[in-house]
Amino acid sequence: MLLKILKSKIHRATVTEAQLDYTGSIAIASDLMKAVGILPYESVLVADLNSGNRVETYAVPAQAGSGDVVVMGAAAKLIKPQHKVIILSFALMTPTQAKKFKPKVIVLGKNNKIIKRG
C-alpha cells in the first residue's frame, strides 16, 4: 500500500501576477522551488487563502530571486494577484517511508522572501 504524503509546502506566497492566456501552470521563483524540492513540471495543489479555491496544476520555474508567483491559464480566473496562497506537493510512500519522512516547508513574508523554514 502507498500513502499520499505532503512532500513540499510554500506557505503564504503572494500571487504577483495572473495570466489567463497561457496554457496553464504556476510559475514560482526557482529559488523557492529549490528550497522545498519542487521540480519543474511537478504537480502542485494551490490553495487560495482569500477565496478558498483550490487548483491542481504544475510548477514551472520563474527567475531566481524575483519572488514571482504567477498563476497562469484557467486558474487565473480563480486566483488573483495579491491573493495569499499555499502551494503543496505530495509524494507516494510506503507506510515505513512515510514514518521517517519530513516535508520541506517554507513560510514567506513580504515580497515572497523566506521568513521561516520548517
N, C-alpha and C positions, 0 to 999 in steps of 0.2 A: 504494500500500500504506500502511496505517496501523498504527502500533505502539501498544501499550498501555504507557504510561509513568507512573511514580509522579508524582503531582501534589502530594500533601499527606501529611504524616505527623505524628501526635501520638504520641510515644514515651513509654512507661512511665506512662500515665494510670492512676490508681487508680479502680476502679469504686466509686462511692459508694452505689449502690442498684440493686436488680434488682426489676422489677415484672412478674410473669408475666401478670397480667390486663390486658393492653394489646394493641392491635392490632399492635404491632411497630415497633421503631426503636431508636435510641440517642440519648438527649438529652445534648448536650455544651454546657457553658457557652459562650455565644455569643462571648465574647472569645477563647476558644481556637479556635473555628471560624474566626473572623475572622483570627487570627494565621497560619493556614495556608491560608486561602482556601477552606474547605469551606462550601458554600452550604446553606441549608435544603432538605431533601428530597434532597440529593445522595447517591448510592450510596456506601457505605463498606464496607470489609472490616475486621472487628475480629478481631485475633489475641490470644488469651488466653495470656499467658506462664506462668500457673500450670498450666493444664490442657492446653495445646496446641490447644484448639478454635479453629476459625476460622468466623466467621459473616459473611455478607453481609447488610446491612440498609441503612437510610437514616438520615441525621443530621437531628435536629430541635434547634433552639436551646433551651438552658436559660438561666436568669438569668445575665447577665454578672457575672463576679467571684465566682460561687458555688463554682466548682471542681467543679460537678456533672458526673458521667459516669454516666448512668442507663441500664442495659440493660433493654429492655422486650420483652414478648412472648415467643415461644418461646425466644429467645436467653437468657432469664433462667434456663432450665433448664441451660444450658451454662456461663454466665459469672456468677460470684457476686460480691457485694460484697467489697471489699478485694483482689480479683484485680487484677493489673497487666495492662494491655492495650496493644496498638499499634493505632492507628486509621489506616487508609490509604485514600486516594482516588486514582483513576487518571484519565488523560485519553488520548484517541486523538490521535495526532500523526503527521505525515509524518516520515520519517527526517531531513529537513532541519530541521524544527521541533524534533525530539527532541534533536538535537545541540546546539542553542542553549539548551534549556530546563533550568532548575534547580528542583527541587521545593522547596516550603516545608516546613521541618521544625522542630518544637519538641520539646524534652525536658522532661518535667515532674518536679518533685520533690514535697516534702511539700505536702499539701492541693491537689494539682494546680496548683501555681504553676509558671510557666515559669522554668526554670533555664538553658536554653541554646537558642539559635536557630542554625539552620544550613542 
